[in-house]
Amino acid sequence: MTNTPRPGLNRRGLLRGAALTSGAVALGGALSALGAASASAQATGTGASAQAASPYLYWRGAWGARAPRSPIQVLANAPRYIVVHHTATANSTNYSLDHALALSRSIQNYHMDHNGWIDTGQQLTISRGGHLMEGRDRTPEAIAAGQHVVGTHVANNNSTCIGIENEGLYTSVGPTQALTNTLVQTLAWLCGAYGLNPHAAILGHRDFNATACPGNVLYSMLPELRNRVTQTMRAYDIPIAAHRAHAEDGPTYPAVPEDEPDHEFYHGPVRGPDDFSR
């Protein structure tokens, strides 16, 4: 296993009381420590329950993240949707933590150096080995406080959507069981933390933008994933919010393009005129 660095006190000192092991932050611990005063958590009563259900998160210090080029924008309100992506990278059979951390570095380098963004675009990343990693800076703290770190991953909807990048290309094959299990656990945690209904909130990138992302196979799994997330939340006594109709700025379900560019890390439109993030 990689010798991941200990959290620095400049930001991770905020995680008082969280369990810190080999650079991994127990997401529930972060939620408990940072989210005790969260209006969202208090309103839904999800604090302790979400803690019990949460997966481990490898924070940015664990994968050697670069500092953002400019301040990260954090909105006081919670996101309304959780968007599932694929990374459009090879379906690697290297399921190690070393590979997962290297993936996070590669994504950040591409987003900052090739795309010119201030940081990693998505808020969270899951490797094919099932390792969950922080993406854009300040994401765990914002989630714990019921707030939203604005990313760059779904055009014209970045202010309302939190994104999860899933390693691989899922146009014709499905993800590993390890990735799927972590995705379910992460989705359940986010729905609990933000008071979201899985059947209304969990969507694919293609539901908002003209893209094949997250691939035909992973997209076809979304109904099953929503059901599993609901079951997981019930198993941990996490209250499930009422199913509400999508708002005007919700999914538009555009047609999937037939000629989408085919290269690593490309998975459709991620920034539009309605976005103030990059």
N, C-alpha and C positions, 0 to 999 in steps of 0.2 A: 504493500500500500504506500502511496505517496506520503511523504512527511510534510503535511500541510501546516502552514504557519498558524500560530495562535492569533486570535483576534486582537486588533489594536484598540487601545482605549479611546482613540479619537472618535470612533463611532460604535464599536462593538461593546465598549464599556457600558452602553445603554442597556445591554442585555443582562442586567443583574439578575441572578437567580436562574438563568438558563443553563442547561447542561451543555458543556463544551467538551467535545472529545475529538481529537485528531482533526481539528478544523471544521467539524460539523456542528451546526447549531440545531438543537431539537426545536423544530418549528413551533411546537406547542409551547415550549419554554419561552421562546421569543414572544409568542402571543400572550402568554401569561404575564411576562414581565413588562412588555410594552403596551399591551392592550387592556390592562386592568381598568383604565379610565376611558376606554373606547366607547363612544356612544353607540356604535354599531353593535359591539359585543354585548353591551349591557342591554340594549333593546331586544336582542334576540336570545340572550342568555346562553350564548355559545362558547364563552371563554374556556371553561374547564373541559367541556365536551370536545371542542375543536382541538384542544391541547392533546387529548388522548388519541385522537384520530390522525394527528399530523405526521407526515414523513420527516426524514432528516433533510436538511438543506445545507449544501456546501456553499458557503458565502464567498464573496469575491476574493477575499484574501487567500482562500484555499486554492483558487486557480490562477492567482497572480494577475488580477485585473489591472488594467491601466485606469488612471483617474479620468473622469469625464472631462471633456474639453470646456464645458460651461456648466453652470448649475442645473441640476435636475429639477424639473417642474413637478410639484406634488399638489394635487387637488384635494381640498378638504372633503369632498364627497367621494363615496365609494363608486367603483365601476359598476355598470349594469350587466355587462356580458363578460364571459370568459371565452377567449378565442383559441381554438386548437389549430396548431400549425405543424407542418413537417419542415425539416431543415433543408430538404432537397439535396442531401449528401448521401454518400454510399451507405448501404445497409451493412455496417461494419459488424464483424463477428468478434471484435475486441470489446469485451464487456467490462473491462477493468476500470477502476477509479482513475488511474493515470490517463486513460484514453478520454474519459468523460471530462476531466479538467482541461485537457488539451483541446477538446472540442470547444469548450467555452472560450478559450483564448483565441481560437481560430475564428469563431463567430464575431467576437469583438473586434479583432483586427480587420476583418472584412468589412464590417459595418462602419468602422471609423476611418479606415484607410482607403477603401474602395468606394463606399457610399458617401463618405464625408459627414457622417452623423456624429453627434457629441458622445455617444456611448453605444453599448449593445442595444439593439432595438427592442427586443422582447424582455419581459420581466422575469421569466423563469425558463429553464431549459431542462429537459430530461434526456438522458443518454439511453442507448439501447440496453445498457446494463442495469437500468433502473435507478441511476443516480440523479438526484434533483439538485440543480444549481441555481443560485441567484444570477440573474442577468443584469438588467439595468440597475444602477446604483440606487440605494435607499429603498429597494422594494420590500424587504422583510419588515422594516420599521413602519412603512406606510400601511402595509396590510394589517399589522398589529394594531395600528391606530384607526383602522377603518377608513383609511385614505387611499388615494390612487396616484402612483407614480406614472406619469404620462410617458409612454414609450413611442416607438416608431415601428409598427408591425401590421396595421390595418388602415388603409387609406380613408381619411375623412371620419374616422371613428376612434382615433387614439385616445380621446378624452373620456370615452365611455367603456373602453375595452381593455382588459388585462390579457396578455398573451403568453401562451406556453409553447415553446419550440420543442418538438419531439424529433430526436435524431433519426434520420433516415429518409427514404423516398417511398411513399406508400401508394403509388399509382396502380400497382399490380400485386403487391404482397402486403401482408400486415405486419405490425410491430411485434417485437418480442413480448413474451408474457411479463418479463420483468418491467419493461417500459409501461405496458398497459396497467399493471398493478399500481405502479407509482403514479401514473396519470390519474387513475381513479381516486387514489388517496389524496392527491394534490387538489383535484377538483372538489372533493368533499370538504377539504379544509377551507378552500377559498369560498365555497358556497356558504359554509358555516360562518366564516369570519366576516363576510359581507352581507349575510342575510339574503342570499339569492336562492331561487328555485332552480334545481338542476335542469328541469325540462324546459325552462324558459331562458336560462342564462348561458348554457353550454352550447356553443356554436362553432362552426368551422370558418376558416378565413373566406372560403368561397361564398358563404352566406352574405358577406358584405361587399366583396370585390370580385371582379372578373378574373378568376384564377382557378387552377385545379387544386390548389392547396386546401386541405392537408392530404390530398391524394384520394382516389376513388375508394380504396379499401379502408383507410382510416376514417374517412368521412362517413362511409356506410356503417361504421362501428358506433357512431355517435348515439343513436337510440339506445343501444346496449350499454354504453358508457353512462348515459344519464340514469338508466335504471340501476346500474351498479352503484353509482354515486348516491342515489336516493337510499338504497339498501344500507350502504355504509353509514350514512348520516343517521338513519334510524337505529342502527346497531350501536352507535355511540351516543344516542339520545341528543343529537344535534337538531334543533328545531328547523323545520323546512318551511320556508316562506311560501305564501300563497302564489299560485301561478297567475301572473298578470300579463296582459296583452303587451306586445312590443310597442315601444314608443315610436314617435315619428322618425327618430334618428336610429332606429333599429335596423335589422337585416333587410336587404332589398332583394336577395336571391338572384343576382345577375346570372346570365348564361356563362357556362364554363368555356373559355376560349379553346379553339382547336390548335392554335399555333403558339402556345405559350413558350417563351424562351426556355431552353433546357441547359441550365448550367448550375453549378454548385452554389448553394445559398440563395438562389432566386426562387421565390414562391409568391409572385404576384405583387400588386400595388400595395405599398405600405405607407405612403404619405400623399395627401391631397391638399387642395386649396383650403379645406376646412380645418386643417391641422396646424397647430402652432408649435408642434414638437419636431425635432429632427434627430 
